[in-house]
Amino acid sequence: MNDRIDLGLREAVASTPLPEGAVIQEIGVTGMTCAHCVRSVTEEISEIAGVQGVSVDLRVGDVSRVTIASETPLAAALVRDAVEEAGYTLAADPA
């Protein structure tokens, strides 16, 4: 299922900007279905020390892609814990 549903989230949920020169990491997150999900994951990841920006590509019914900009590479355990604190699951690979 690769059909995308336009939920108008680009206007409803503002991701934080990804600054130039930052370390970029991409993760996959499962279970996200709405703007509230995007907001929860963005807020939890943004609380990790050194995170400069978070962008989410919501894919309902599939693995959502989350891009994180930070000062230095983030430990996988920190990212996993933040995603789980938001109520979602880190996928094995980004989609």
PDB file of N, CA, C and O in Angstrom, chain B, residues numbered from 101:
ATOM      1  N   MET B 101       0.846  -1.178   0.000  1.00  0.00           N
ATOM      2  CA  MET B 101       0.000   0.000   0.000  1.00  0.00           C
ATOM      3  C   MET B 101       0.887   1.236   0.000  1.00  0.00           C
ATOM      4  O   MET B 101       1.459   1.588   1.032  1.00  0.00           O
ATOM      5  N   ASN B 102       1.004   1.881  -1.120  1.00  0.00           N
ATOM      6  CA  ASN B 102       1.814   3.083  -1.233  1.00  0.00           C
ATOM      7  C   ASN B 102       0.983   4.313  -1.546  1.00  0.00           C
ATOM      8  O   ASN B 102       1.529   5.378  -1.835  1.00  0.00           O
ATOM      9  N   ASP B 103      -0.351   4.171  -1.489  1.00  0.00           N
ATOM     10  CA  ASP B 103      -1.206   5.320  -1.735  1.00  0.00           C
ATOM     11  C   ASP B 103      -1.058   6.313  -0.598  1.00  0.00           C
ATOM     12  O   ASP B 103      -1.012   5.933   0.572  1.00  0.00           O
ATOM     13  N   ARG B 104      -0.984   7.560  -0.942  1.00  0.00           N
ATOM     14  CA  ARG B 104      -0.881   8.610   0.072  1.00  0.00           C
ATOM     15  C   ARG B 104      -2.218   9.317   0.189  1.00  0.00           C
ATOM     16  O   ARG B 104      -2.916   9.538  -0.800  1.00  0.00           O
ATOM     17  N   ILE B 105      -2.553   9.659   1.402  1.00  0.00           N
ATOM     18  CA  ILE B 105      -3.779  10.382   1.679  1.00  0.00           C
ATOM     19  C   ILE B 105      -3.392  11.793   2.091  1.00  0.00           C
ATOM     20  O   ILE B 105      -2.599  11.974   3.016  1.00  0.00           O
ATOM     21  N   ASP B 106      -3.945  12.796   1.413  1.00  0.00           N
ATOM     22  CA  ASP B 106      -3.640  14.174   1.773  1.00  0.00           C
ATOM     23  C   ASP B 106      -4.496  14.578   2.957  1.00  0.00           C
ATOM     24  O   ASP B 106      -5.709  14.752   2.834  1.00  0.00           O
ATOM     25  N   LEU B 107      -3.850  14.725   4.108  1.00  0.00           N
ATOM     26  CA  LEU B 107      -4.551  15.123   5.323  1.00  0.00           C
ATOM     27  C   LEU B 107      -4.350  16.599   5.640  1.00  0.00           C
ATOM     28  O   LEU B 107      -4.803  17.079   6.679  1.00  0.00           O
ATOM     29  N   GLY B 108      -3.682  17.312   4.763  1.00  0.00           N
ATOM     30  CA  GLY B 108      -3.426  18.719   5.000  1.00  0.00           C
ATOM     31  C   GLY B 108      -2.449  18.963   6.132  1.00  0.00           C
ATOM     32  O   GLY B 108      -2.471  20.026   6.754  1.00  0.00           O
ATOM     33  N   LEU B 109      -1.589  17.987   6.409  1.00  0.00           N
ATOM     34  CA  LEU B 109      -0.695  18.099   7.555  1.00  0.00           C
ATOM     35  C   LEU B 109       0.417  19.108   7.355  1.00  0.00           C
ATOM     36  O   LEU B 109       0.974  19.614   8.330  1.00  0.00           O
ATOM     37  N   ARG B 110       0.749  19.408   6.124  1.00  0.00           N
ATOM     38  CA  ARG B 110       1.812  20.383   5.916  1.00  0.00           C
ATOM     39  C   ARG B 110       1.400  21.732   6.518  1.00  0.00           C
ATOM     40  O   ARG B 110       2.241  22.473   7.028  1.00  0.00           O
ATOM     41  N   GLU B 111       0.121  22.038   6.456  1.00  0.00           N
ATOM     42  CA  GLU B 111      -0.366  23.276   7.034  1.00  0.00           C
ATOM     43  C   GLU B 111      -0.668  23.120   8.524  1.00  0.00           C
ATOM     44  O   GLU B 111      -0.521  24.074   9.288  1.00  0.00           O
ATOM     45  N   ALA B 112      -1.087  21.930   8.939  1.00  0.00           N
ATOM     46  CA  ALA B 112      -1.539  21.719  10.317  1.00  0.00           C
ATOM     47  C   ALA B 112      -0.404  21.453  11.290  1.00  0.00           C
ATOM     48  O   ALA B 112      -0.501  21.820  12.461  1.00  0.00           O
ATOM     49  N   VAL B 113       0.668  20.821  10.831  1.00  0.00           N
ATOM     50  CA  VAL B 113       1.760  20.448  11.720  1.00  0.00           C
ATOM     51  C   VAL B 113       3.064  20.973  11.144  1.00  0.00           C
ATOM     52  O   VAL B 113       3.512  20.544  10.081  1.00  0.00           O
ATOM     53  N   ALA B 114       3.647  21.888  11.849  1.00  0.00           N
ATOM     54  CA  ALA B 114       4.916  22.445  11.388  1.00  0.00           C
ATOM     55  C   ALA B 114       6.064  21.652  11.989  1.00  0.00           C
ATOM     56  O   ALA B 114       6.223  21.615  13.210  1.00  0.00           O
ATOM     57  N   SER B 115       6.856  21.025  11.152  1.00  0.00           N
ATOM     58  CA  SER B 115       8.070  20.376  11.625  1.00  0.00           C
ATOM     59  C   SER B 115       9.095  21.460  11.904  1.00  0.00           C
ATOM     60  O   SER B 115       9.035  22.546  11.328  1.00  0.00           O
ATOM     61  N   THR B 116      10.033  21.161  12.786  1.00  0.00           N
ATOM     62  CA  THR B 116      11.081  22.131  13.055  1.00  0.00           C
ATOM     63  C   THR B 116      12.053  22.124  11.880  1.00  0.00           C
ATOM     64  O   THR B 116      12.274  21.077  11.272  1.00  0.00           O
ATOM     65  N   PRO B 117      12.633  23.267  11.554  1.00  0.00           N
ATOM     66  CA  PRO B 117      13.531  23.327  10.398  1.00  0.00           C
ATOM     67  C   PRO B 117      14.807  22.516  10.620  1.00  0.00           C
ATOM     68  O   PRO B 117      15.261  22.349  11.752  1.00  0.00           O
ATOM     69  N   LEU B 118      15.375  22.018   9.529  1.00  0.00           N
ATOM     70  CA  LEU B 118      16.628  21.270   9.592  1.00  0.00           C
ATOM     71  C   LEU B 118      17.754  22.214   9.185  1.00  0.00           C
ATOM     72  O   LEU B 118      17.859  22.576   8.013  1.00  0.00           O
ATOM     73  N   PRO B 119      18.600  22.619  10.137  1.00  0.00           N
ATOM     74  CA  PRO B 119      19.654  23.593   9.839  1.00  0.00           C
ATOM     75  C   PRO B 119      20.759  23.022   8.960  1.00  0.00           C
ATOM     76  O   PRO B 119      21.042  21.824   8.988  1.00  0.00           O
ATOM     77  N   GLU B 120      21.370  23.897   8.187  1.00  0.00           N
ATOM     78  CA  GLU B 120      22.498  23.488   7.348  1.00  0.00           C
ATOM     79  C   GLU B 120      23.690  23.143   8.225  1.00  0.00           C
ATOM     80  O   GLU B 120      23.898  23.761   9.269  1.00  0.00           O
ATOM     81  N   GLY B 121      24.469  22.162   7.807  1.00  0.00           N
ATOM     82  CA  GLY B 121      25.666  21.779   8.532  1.00  0.00           C
ATOM     83  C   GLY B 121      25.428  20.838   9.693  1.00  0.00           C
ATOM     84  O   GLY B 121      26.375  20.429  10.364  1.00  0.00           O
ATOM     85  N   ALA B 122      24.181  20.491   9.939  1.00  0.00           N
ATOM     86  CA  ALA B 122      23.866  19.586  11.047  1.00  0.00           C
ATOM     87  C   ALA B 122      24.097  18.136  10.632  1.00  0.00           C
ATOM     88  O   ALA B 122      24.118  17.816   9.444  1.00  0.00           O
ATOM     89  N   VAL B 123      24.269  17.268  11.623  1.00  0.00           N
ATOM     90  CA  VAL B 123      24.319  15.826  11.378  1.00  0.00           C
ATOM     91  C   VAL B 123      22.876  15.383  11.148  1.00  0.00           C
ATOM     92  O   VAL B 123      22.003  15.664  11.968  1.00  0.00           O
ATOM     93  N   ILE B 124      22.625  14.696  10.043  1.00  0.00           N
ATOM     94  CA  ILE B 124      21.270  14.258   9.705  1.00  0.00           C
ATOM     95  C   ILE B 124      21.161  12.750   9.898  1.00  0.00           C
ATOM     96  O   ILE B 124      21.966  11.986   9.366  1.00  0.00           O
ATOM     97  N   GLN B 125      20.151  12.329  10.669  1.00  0.00           N
ATOM     98  CA  GLN B 125      19.860  10.911  10.859  1.00  0.00           C
ATOM     99  C   GLN B 125      18.409  10.681  10.464  1.00  0.00           C
ATOM    100  O   GLN B 125      17.541  11.507  10.747  1.00  0.00           O
ATOM    101  N   GLU B 126      18.155   9.571   9.820  1.00  0.00           N
ATOM    102  CA  GLU B 126      16.807   9.231   9.392  1.00  0.00           C
ATOM    103  C   GLU B 126      16.386   7.929  10.052  1.00  0.00           C
ATOM    104  O   GLU B 126      17.130   6.948  10.039  1.00  0.00           O
ATOM    105  N   ILE B 127      15.181   7.923  10.632  1.00  0.00           N
ATOM    106  CA  ILE B 127      14.656   6.722  11.281  1.00  0.00           C
ATOM    107  C   ILE B 127      13.261   6.439  10.753  1.00  0.00           C
ATOM    108  O   ILE B 127      12.622   7.315  10.170  1.00  0.00           O
ATOM    109  N   GLY B 128      12.793   5.226  10.956  1.00  0.00           N
ATOM    110  CA  GLY B 128      11.427   4.860  10.630  1.00  0.00           C
ATOM    111  C   GLY B 128      10.653   4.651  11.918  1.00  0.00           C
ATOM    112  O   GLY B 128      11.172   4.092  12.884  1.00  0.00           O
ATOM    113  N   VAL B 129       9.403   5.107  11.925  1.00  0.00           N
ATOM    114  CA  VAL B 129       8.546   4.968  13.099  1.00  0.00           C
ATOM    115  C   VAL B 129       7.220   4.363  12.654  1.00  0.00           C
ATOM    116  O   VAL B 129       6.624   4.810  11.673  1.00  0.00           O
ATOM    117  N   THR B 130       6.762   3.347  13.378  1.00  0.00           N
ATOM    118  CA  THR B 130       5.486   2.714  13.054  1.00  0.00           C
ATOM    119  C   THR B 130       4.409   3.155  14.031  1.00  0.00           C
ATOM    120  O   THR B 130       4.691   3.518  15.172  1.00  0.00           O
ATOM    121  N   GLY B 131       3.168   3.114  13.559  1.00  0.00           N
ATOM    122  CA  GLY B 131       2.019   3.398  14.403  1.00  0.00           C
ATOM    123  C   GLY B 131       1.506   4.820  14.349  1.00  0.00           C
ATOM    124  O   GLY B 131       0.521   5.138  15.015  1.00  0.00           O
ATOM    125  N   MET B 132       2.136   5.678  13.584  1.00  0.00           N
ATOM    126  CA  MET B 132       1.706   7.074  13.501  1.00  0.00           C
ATOM    127  C   MET B 132       0.582   7.200  12.477  1.00  0.00           C
ATOM    128  O   MET B 132       0.680   6.673  11.368  1.00  0.00           O
ATOM    129  N   THR B 133      -0.505   7.914  12.861  1.00  0.00           N
ATOM    130  CA  THR B 133      -1.661   8.019  11.976  1.00  0.00           C
ATOM    131  C   THR B 133      -2.203   9.432  11.792  1.00  0.00           C
ATOM    132  O   THR B 133      -3.063   9.655  10.940  1.00  0.00           O
ATOM    133  N   CYS B 134      -1.710  10.394  12.582  1.00  0.00           N
ATOM    134  CA  CYS B 134      -2.352  11.711  12.540  1.00  0.00           C
ATOM    135  C   CYS B 134      -1.392  12.821  12.963  1.00  0.00           C
ATOM    136  O   CYS B 134      -0.235  12.570  13.301  1.00  0.00           O
ATOM    137  N   ALA B 135      -1.900  14.050  12.934  1.00  0.00           N
ATOM    138  CA  ALA B 135      -1.107  15.212  13.320  1.00  0.00           C
ATOM    139  C   ALA B 135      -0.665  15.130  14.779  1.00  0.00           C
ATOM    140  O   ALA B 135       0.441  15.557  15.111  1.00  0.00           O
ATOM    141  N   HIS B 136      -1.499  14.596  15.639  1.00  0.00           N
ATOM    142  CA  HIS B 136      -1.122  14.445  17.051  1.00  0.00           C
ATOM    143  C   HIS B 136       0.077  13.516  17.177  1.00  0.00           C
ATOM    144  O   HIS B 136       0.978  13.775  17.974  1.00  0.00           O
ATOM    145  N   CYS B 137       0.098  12.438  16.399  1.00  0.00           N
ATOM    146  CA  CYS B 137       1.231  11.505  16.402  1.00  0.00           C
ATOM    147  C   CYS B 137       2.514  12.230  16.000  1.00  0.00           C
ATOM    148  O   CYS B 137       3.548  12.086  16.652  1.00  0.00           O
ATOM    149  N   VAL B 138       2.440  12.998  14.937  1.00  0.00           N
ATOM    150  CA  VAL B 138       3.600  13.746  14.446  1.00  0.00           C
ATOM    151  C   VAL B 138       4.092  14.702  15.524  1.00  0.00           C
ATOM    152  O   VAL B 138       5.291  14.786  15.792  1.00  0.00           O
ATOM    153  N   ARG B 139       3.166  15.416  16.135  1.00  0.00           N
ATOM    154  CA  ARG B 139       3.520  16.376  17.179  1.00  0.00           C
ATOM    155  C   ARG B 139       4.186  15.681  18.362  1.00  0.00           C
ATOM    156  O   ARG B 139       5.190  16.170  18.881  1.00  0.00           O
ATOM    157  N   SER B 140       3.640  14.546  18.794  1.00  0.00           N
ATOM    158  CA  SER B 140       4.189  13.818  19.946  1.00  0.00           C
ATOM    159  C   SER B 140       5.615  13.351  19.687  1.00  0.00           C
ATOM    160  O   SER B 140       6.496  13.534  20.527  1.00  0.00           O
ATOM    161  N   VAL B 141       5.839  12.747  18.525  1.00  0.00           N
ATOM    162  CA  VAL B 141       7.177  12.253  18.187  1.00  0.00           C
ATOM    163  C   VAL B 141       8.150  13.423  18.040  1.00  0.00           C
ATOM    164  O   VAL B 141       9.277  13.358  18.530  1.00  0.00           O
ATOM    165  N   THR B 142       7.724  14.479  17.373  1.00  0.00           N
ATOM    166  CA  THR B 142       8.576  15.654  17.191  1.00  0.00           C
ATOM    167  C   THR B 142       8.975  16.254  18.533  1.00  0.00           C
ATOM    168  O   THR B 142      10.142  16.586  18.741  1.00  0.00           O
ATOM    169  N   GLU B 143       8.018  16.395  19.444  1.00  0.00           N
ATOM    170  CA  GLU B 143       8.310  16.981  20.755  1.00  0.00           C
ATOM    171  C   GLU B 143       9.278  16.119  21.558  1.00  0.00           C
ATOM    172  O   GLU B 143      10.221  16.641  22.151  1.00  0.00           O
ATOM    173  N   GLU B 144       9.056  14.804  21.585  1.00  0.00           N
ATOM    174  CA  GLU B 144       9.928  13.922  22.375  1.00  0.00           C
ATOM    175  C   GLU B 144      11.354  13.905  21.831  1.00  0.00           C
ATOM    176  O   GLU B 144      12.313  13.985  22.598  1.00  0.00           O
ATOM    177  N   ILE B 145      11.495  13.803  20.510  1.00  0.00           N
ATOM    178  CA  ILE B 145      12.840  13.781  19.924  1.00  0.00           C
ATOM    179  C   ILE B 145      13.522  15.134  20.106  1.00  0.00           C
ATOM    180  O   ILE B 145      14.731  15.192  20.330  1.00  0.00           O
ATOM    181  N   SER B 146      12.764  16.210  20.013  1.00  0.00           N
ATOM    182  CA  SER B 146      13.331  17.555  20.165  1.00  0.00           C
ATOM    183  C   SER B 146      13.908  17.791  21.554  1.00  0.00           C
ATOM    184  O   SER B 146      14.748  18.673  21.731  1.00  0.00           O
ATOM    185  N   GLU B 147      13.472  17.020  22.537  1.00  0.00           N
ATOM    186  CA  GLU B 147      13.974  17.169  23.906  1.00  0.00           C
ATOM    187  C   GLU B 147      15.348  16.525  24.118  1.00  0.00           C
ATOM    188  O   GLU B 147      15.980  16.756  25.149  1.00  0.00           O
ATOM    189  N   ILE B 148      15.815  15.727  23.162  1.00  0.00           N
ATOM    190  CA  ILE B 148      17.143  15.112  23.281  1.00  0.00           C
ATOM    191  C   ILE B 148      18.196  16.211  23.127  1.00  0.00           C
ATOM    192  O   ILE B 148      18.122  17.031  22.211  1.00  0.00           O
ATOM    193  N   ALA B 149      19.169  16.218  24.027  1.00  0.00           N
ATOM    194  CA  ALA B 149      20.233  17.226  23.979  1.00  0.00           C
ATOM    195  C   ALA B 149      20.944  17.191  22.628  1.00  0.00           C
ATOM    196  O   ALA B 149      21.326  16.127  22.142  1.00  0.00           O
ATOM    197  N   GLY B 150      21.115  18.366  22.032  1.00  0.00           N
ATOM    198  CA  GLY B 150      21.826  18.483  20.764  1.00  0.00           C
ATOM    199  C   GLY B 150      20.942  18.452  19.535  1.00  0.00           C
ATOM    200  O   GLY B 150      21.417  18.748  18.438  1.00  0.00           O
ATOM    201  N   VAL B 151      19.656  18.099  19.683  1.00  0.00           N
ATOM    202  CA  VAL B 151      18.759  18.066  18.524  1.00  0.00           C
ATOM    203  C   VAL B 151      18.447  19.497  18.099  1.00  0.00           C
ATOM    204  O   VAL B 151      18.075  20.339  18.917  1.00  0.00           O
ATOM    205  N   GLN B 152      18.605  19.749  16.811  1.00  0.00           N
ATOM    206  CA  GLN B 152      18.388  21.083  16.259  1.00  0.00           C
ATOM    207  C   GLN B 152      17.119  21.179  15.427  1.00  0.00           C
ATOM    208  O   GLN B 152      16.613  22.277  15.200  1.00  0.00           O
ATOM    209  N   GLY B 153      16.601  20.052  14.973  1.00  0.00           N
ATOM    210  CA  GLY B 153      15.396  20.060  14.161  1.00  0.00           C
ATOM    211  C   GLY B 153      14.890  18.659  13.911  1.00  0.00           C
ATOM    212  O   GLY B 153      15.659  17.697  13.920  1.00  0.00           O
ATOM    213  N   VAL B 154      13.574  18.545  13.684  1.00  0.00           N
ATOM    214  CA  VAL B 154      12.936  17.259  13.407  1.00  0.00           C
ATOM    215  C   VAL B 154      11.922  17.478  12.294  1.00  0.00           C
ATOM    216  O   VAL B 154      11.163  18.447  12.320  1.00  0.00           O
ATOM    217  N   SER B 155      11.910  16.579  11.322  1.00  0.00           N
ATOM    218  CA  SER B 155      10.942  16.628  10.236  1.00  0.00           C
ATOM    219  C   SER B 155      10.324  15.243  10.084  1.00  0.00           C
ATOM    220  O   SER B 155      11.035  14.239  10.094  1.00  0.00           O
ATOM    221  N   VAL B 156       8.990  15.188   9.943  1.00  0.00           N
ATOM    222  CA  VAL B 156       8.287  13.907   9.847  1.00  0.00           C
ATOM    223  C   VAL B 156       7.541  13.817   8.524  1.00  0.00           C
ATOM    224  O   VAL B 156       6.811  14.733   8.145  1.00  0.00           O
ATOM    225  N   ASP B 157       7.733  12.697   7.825  1.00  0.00           N
ATOM    226  CA  ASP B 157       6.964  12.364   6.623  1.00  0.00           C
ATOM    227  C   ASP B 157       5.975  11.286   7.055  1.00  0.00           C
ATOM    228  O   ASP B 157       6.312  10.102   7.073  1.00  0.00           O
ATOM    229  N   LEU B 158       4.751  11.698   7.405  1.00  0.00           N
ATOM    230  CA  LEU B 158       3.730  10.777   7.903  1.00  0.00           C
ATOM    231  C   LEU B 158       3.246   9.863   6.788  1.00  0.00           C
ATOM    232  O   LEU B 158       2.871  10.327   5.712  1.00  0.00           O
ATOM    233  N   ARG B 159       3.257   8.572   7.048  1.00  0.00           N
ATOM    234  CA  ARG B 159       2.768   7.572   6.092  1.00  0.00           C
ATOM    235  C   ARG B 159       1.804   6.658   6.834  1.00  0.00           C
ATOM    236  O   ARG B 159       2.210   5.670   7.446  1.00  0.00           O
ATOM    237  N   VAL B 160       0.529   6.998   6.771  1.00  0.00           N
ATOM    238  CA  VAL B 160      -0.510   6.255   7.481  1.00  0.00           C
ATOM    239  C   VAL B 160      -0.543   4.817   6.984  1.00  0.00           C
ATOM    240  O   VAL B 160      -0.607   4.570   5.780  1.00  0.00           O
ATOM    241  N   GLY B 161      -0.499   3.863   7.921  1.00  0.00           N
ATOM    242  CA  GLY B 161      -0.535   2.450   7.565  1.00  0.00           C
ATOM    243  C   GLY B 161       0.801   1.906   7.107  1.00  0.00           C
ATOM    244  O   GLY B 161       0.878   0.764   6.655  1.00  0.00           O
ATOM    245  N   ASP B 162       1.844   2.692   7.213  1.00  0.00           N
ATOM    246  CA  ASP B 162       3.172   2.287   6.759  1.00  0.00           C
ATOM    247  C   ASP B 162       4.195   2.847   7.751  1.00  0.00           C
ATOM    248  O   ASP B 162       3.825   3.350   8.812  1.00  0.00           O
ATOM    249  N   VAL B 163       5.454   2.760   7.408  1.00  0.00           N
ATOM    250  CA  VAL B 163       6.512   3.302   8.258  1.00  0.00           C
ATOM    251  C   VAL B 163       6.698   4.783   7.920  1.00  0.00           C
ATOM    252  O   VAL B 163       7.012   5.133   6.782  1.00  0.00           O
ATOM    253  N   SER B 164       6.500   5.647   8.916  1.00  0.00           N
ATOM    254  CA  SER B 164       6.715   7.082   8.719  1.00  0.00           C
ATOM    255  C   SER B 164       8.202   7.375   8.812  1.00  0.00           C
ATOM    256  O   SER B 164       8.920   6.759   9.601  1.00  0.00           O
ATOM    257  N   ARG B 165       8.653   8.311   8.008  1.00  0.00           N
ATOM    258  CA  ARG B 165      10.070   8.673   7.984  1.00  0.00           C
ATOM    259  C   ARG B 165      10.281   9.914   8.853  1.00  0.00           C
ATOM    260  O   ARG B 165       9.608  10.930   8.678  1.00  0.00           O
ATOM    261  N   VAL B 166      11.218   9.816   9.782  1.00  0.00           N
ATOM    262  CA  VAL B 166      11.537  10.930  10.671  1.00  0.00           C
ATOM    263  C   VAL B 166      12.998  11.312  10.431  1.00  0.00           C
ATOM    264  O   VAL B 166      13.896  10.478  10.550  1.00  0.00           O
ATOM    265  N   THR B 167      13.221  12.567  10.096  1.00  0.00           N
ATOM    266  CA  THR B 167      14.565  13.072   9.862  1.00  0.00           C
ATOM    267  C   THR B 167      14.943  13.970  11.033  1.00  0.00           C
ATOM    268  O   THR B 167      14.198  14.877  11.407  1.00  0.00           O
ATOM    269  N   ILE B 168      16.117  13.699  11.604  1.00  0.00           N
ATOM    270  CA  ILE B 168      16.577  14.422  12.788  1.00  0.00           C
ATOM    271  C   ILE B 168      17.885  15.133  12.460  1.00  0.00           C
ATOM    272  O   ILE B 168      18.816  14.523  11.935  1.00  0.00           O
ATOM    273  N   ALA B 169      17.950  16.422  12.770  1.00  0.00           N
ATOM    274  CA  ALA B 169      19.187  17.194  12.633  1.00  0.00           C
ATOM    275  C   ALA B 169      19.727  17.444  14.032  1.00  0.00           C
ATOM    276  O   ALA B 169      18.993  17.858  14.930  1.00  0.00           O
ATOM    277  N   SER B 170      21.021  17.189  14.208  1.00  0.00           N
ATOM    278  CA  SER B 170      21.621  17.375  15.531  1.00  0.00           C
ATOM    279  C   SER B 170      23.060  17.862  15.399  1.00  0.00           C
ATOM    280  O   SER B 170      23.650  17.843  14.319  1.00  0.00           O
ATOM    281  N   GLU B 171      23.604  18.298  16.529  1.00  0.00           N
ATOM    282  CA  GLU B 171      24.980  18.786  16.551  1.00  0.00           C
ATOM    283  C   GLU B 171      25.976  17.654  16.319  1.00  0.00           C
ATOM    284  O   GLU B 171      26.984  17.835  15.637  1.00  0.00           O
ATOM    285  N   THR B 172      25.687  16.487  16.889  1.00  0.00           N
ATOM    286  CA  THR B 172      26.529  15.294  16.761  1.00  0.00           C
ATOM    287  C   THR B 172      25.609  14.093  16.570  1.00  0.00           C
ATOM    288  O   THR B 172      24.415  14.196  16.852  1.00  0.00           O
ATOM    289  N   PRO B 173      26.126  12.956  16.101  1.00  0.00           N
ATOM    290  CA  PRO B 173      25.270  11.770  15.955  1.00  0.00           C
ATOM    291  C   PRO B 173      24.633  11.385  17.297  1.00  0.00           C
ATOM    292  O   PRO B 173      25.280  11.436  18.343  1.00  0.00           O
ATOM    293  N   LEU B 174      23.361  11.002  17.244  1.00  0.00           N
ATOM    294  CA  LEU B 174      22.631  10.624  18.453  1.00  0.00           C
ATOM    295  C   LEU B 174      22.737   9.123  18.694  1.00  0.00           C
ATOM    296  O   LEU B 174      22.749   8.334  17.749  1.00  0.00           O
ATOM    297  N   ALA B 175      22.813   8.740  19.949  1.00  0.00           N
ATOM    298  CA  ALA B 175      22.825   7.324  20.314  1.00  0.00           C
ATOM    299  C   ALA B 175      21.467   6.721  19.975  1.00  0.00           C
ATOM    300  O   ALA B 175      20.426   7.315  20.258  1.00  0.00           O
ATOM    301  N   ALA B 176      21.484   5.545  19.371  1.00  0.00           N
ATOM    302  CA  ALA B 176      20.248   4.873  18.967  1.00  0.00           C
ATOM    303  C   ALA B 176      19.303   4.683  20.149  1.00  0.00           C
ATOM    304  O   ALA B 176      18.088   4.810  19.994  1.00  0.00           O
ATOM    305  N   ALA B 177      19.845   4.380  21.324  1.00  0.00           N
ATOM    306  CA  ALA B 177      19.006   4.153  22.505  1.00  0.00           C
ATOM    307  C   ALA B 177      18.243   5.418  22.901  1.00  0.00           C
ATOM    308  O   ALA B 177      17.090   5.333  23.325  1.00  0.00           O
ATOM    309  N   LEU B 178      18.871   6.586  22.767  1.00  0.00           N
ATOM    310  CA  LEU B 178      18.187   7.841  23.094  1.00  0.00           C
ATOM    311  C   LEU B 178      17.010   8.088  22.158  1.00  0.00           C
ATOM    312  O   LEU B 178      15.930   8.491  22.590  1.00  0.00           O
ATOM    313  N   VAL B 179      17.234   7.841  20.875  1.00  0.00           N
ATOM    314  CA  VAL B 179      16.179   8.048  19.884  1.00  0.00           C
ATOM    315  C   VAL B 179      15.051   7.047  20.117  1.00  0.00           C
ATOM    316  O   VAL B 179      13.878   7.419  20.116  1.00  0.00           O
ATOM    317  N   ARG B 180      15.404   5.780  20.316  1.00  0.00           N
ATOM    318  CA  ARG B 180      14.390   4.749  20.570  1.00  0.00           C
ATOM    319  C   ARG B 180      13.558   5.100  21.801  1.00  0.00           C
ATOM    320  O   ARG B 180      12.331   5.001  21.771  1.00  0.00           O
ATOM    321  N   ASP B 181      14.217   5.507  22.877  1.00  0.00           N
ATOM    322  CA  ASP B 181      13.501   5.857  24.105  1.00  0.00           C
ATOM    323  C   ASP B 181      12.544   7.026  23.882  1.00  0.00           C
ATOM    324  O   ASP B 181      11.433   7.022  24.412  1.00  0.00           O
ATOM    325  N   ALA B 182      12.959   8.024  23.108  1.00  0.00           N
ATOM    326  CA  ALA B 182      12.101   9.176  22.827  1.00  0.00           C
ATOM    327  C   ALA B 182      10.880   8.758  22.017  1.00  0.00           C
ATOM    328  O   ALA B 182       9.764   9.194  22.300  1.00  0.00           O
ATOM    329  N   VAL B 183      11.090   7.915  21.013  1.00  0.00           N
ATOM    330  CA  VAL B 183       9.977   7.433  20.184  1.00  0.00           C
ATOM    331  C   VAL B 183       9.009   6.619  21.037  1.00  0.00           C
ATOM    332  O   VAL B 183       7.794   6.782  20.925  1.00  0.00           O
ATOM    333  N   GLU B 184       9.537   5.749  21.881  1.00  0.00           N
ATOM    334  CA  GLU B 184       8.683   4.930  22.745  1.00  0.00           C
ATOM    335  C   GLU B 184       7.957   5.782  23.784  1.00  0.00           C
ATOM    336  O   GLU B 184       6.809   5.497  24.123  1.00  0.00           O
ATOM    337  N   GLU B 185       8.609   6.817  24.289  1.00  0.00           N
ATOM    338  CA  GLU B 185       7.958   7.728  25.244  1.00  0.00           C
ATOM    339  C   GLU B 185       6.761   8.418  24.586  1.00  0.00           C
ATOM    340  O   GLU B 185       5.761   8.700  25.247  1.00  0.00           O
ATOM    341  N   ALA B 186       6.867   8.686  23.290  1.00  0.00           N
ATOM    342  CA  ALA B 186       5.763   9.293  22.545  1.00  0.00           C
ATOM    343  C   ALA B 186       4.648   8.283  22.276  1.00  0.00           C
ATOM    344  O   ALA B 186       3.541   8.664  21.895  1.00  0.00           O
ATOM    345  N   GLY B 187       4.942   6.987  22.474  1.00  0.00           N
ATOM    346  CA  GLY B 187       3.917   5.958  22.296  1.00  0.00           C
ATOM    347  C   GLY B 187       4.007   5.184  20.997  1.00  0.00           C
ATOM    348  O   GLY B 187       3.040   4.539  20.594  1.00  0.00           O
ATOM    349  N   TYR B 188       5.153   5.237  20.335  1.00  0.00           N
ATOM    350  CA  TYR B 188       5.308   4.591  19.037  1.00  0.00           C
ATOM    351  C   TYR B 188       6.515   3.666  19.030  1.00  0.00           C
ATOM    352  O   TYR B 188       7.228   3.559  20.028  1.00  0.00           O
ATOM    353  N   THR B 189       6.742   2.999  17.908  1.00  0.00           N
ATOM    354  CA  THR B 189       7.802   2.002  17.816  1.00  0.00           C
ATOM    355  C   THR B 189       8.792   2.383  16.728  1.00  0.00           C
ATOM    356  O   THR B 189       8.408   2.772  15.625  1.00  0.00           O
ATOM    357  N   LEU B 190      10.066   2.264  17.056  1.00  0.00           N
ATOM    358  CA  LEU B 190      11.120   2.488  16.081  1.00  0.00           C
ATOM    359  C   LEU B 190      11.148   1.300  15.127  1.00  0.00           C
ATOM    360  O   LEU B 190      11.217   0.152  15.568  1.00  0.00           O
ATOM    361  N   ALA B 191      11.096   1.564  13.828  1.00  0.00           N
ATOM    362  CA  ALA B 191      11.132   0.504  12.820  1.00  0.00           C
ATOM    363  C   ALA B 191      12.572   0.062  12.594  1.00  0.00           C
ATOM    364  O   ALA B 191      13.512   0.793  12.909  1.00  0.00           O
ATOM    365  N   ALA B 192      12.738  -1.131  12.050  1.00  0.00           N
ATOM    366  CA  ALA B 192      14.075  -1.664  11.775  1.00  0.00           C
ATOM    367  C   ALA B 192      14.819  -0.796  10.765  1.00  0.00           C
ATOM    368  O   ALA B 192      16.013  -0.543  10.927  1.00  0.00           O
ATOM    369  N   ASP B 193      14.130  -0.342   9.733  1.00  0.00           N
ATOM    370  CA  ASP B 193      14.723   0.489   8.681  1.00  0.00           C
ATOM    371  C   ASP B 193      13.746   1.578   8.306  1.00  0.00           C
ATOM    372  O   ASP B 193      12.536   1.352   8.314  1.00  0.00           O
ATOM    373  N   PRO B 194      14.259   2.787   7.969  1.00  0.00           N
ATOM    374  CA  PRO B 194      13.347   3.803   7.450  1.00  0.00           C
ATOM    375  C   PRO B 194      12.789   3.351   6.112  1.00  0.00           C
ATOM    376  O   PRO B 194      13.481   2.700   5.329  1.00  0.00           O
ATOM    377  N   ALA B 195      11.543   3.696   5.855  1.00  0.00           N
ATOM    378  CA  ALA B 195      10.900   3.291   4.589  1.00  0.00           C
ATOM    379  C   ALA B 195      11.380   4.156   3.460  1.00  0.00           C
ATOM    380  O   ALA B 195      10.957   3.973   2.319  1.00  0.00           O
TER     381      ALA B 195
END
